Amino acid sequence: MKVLKSLKTAKRRHRDCRVVRRRGRVYVINKTNRRFKARQG
């Protein structure tokens, strides 16, 4: 999982990427291709 300043680029990597907020942190998750994960905050 990568920690990024901006999640806009992480969201564009794959069409199934979703931005999710959990416990005050913002995550990019992908159900179909689990490689694409990112965290902010």
C-alpha positions in Angstrom: 0.0 0.0 0.0 1.3 3.4 -0.9 0.9 6.6 1.2 0.3 9.4 -1.2 -0.2 13.2 -1.0 -2.9 13.1 -3.6 -5.2 10.2 -4.4 -6.4 11.5 -7.7 -3.7 9.7 -9.6 -4.2 6.5 -7.7 -7.9 6.5 -8.5 -7.1 6.8 -12.3 -4.9 3.8 -12.4 -7.7 1.3 -12.8 -11.4 1.8 -13.6 -12.6 -0.2 -10.6 -10.8 1.9 -8.0 -13.0 3.4 -5.2 -12.2 6.1 -2.8 -13.2 5.2 0.8 -13.0 7.1 4.1 -12.3 5.0 7.2 -11.3 6.2 10.6 -10.3 9.7 9.3 -8.1 8.3 6.6 -8.8 8.2 2.9 -8.2 4.9 1.0 -8.2 3.8 -2.6 -9.3 0.2 -2.8 -10.0 -2.1 -5.7 -12.0 -5.3 -5.4 -11.1 -6.8 -8.7 -7.4 -6.0 -8.8 -6.1 -5.8 -5.2 -2.7 -4.5 -6.2 -4.1 -1.0 -6.5 -4.3 0.2 -2.9 -3.4 3.7 -1.5 -3.8 5.6 1.7 -3.9 9.3 2.6 -3.7 10.9 6.0 
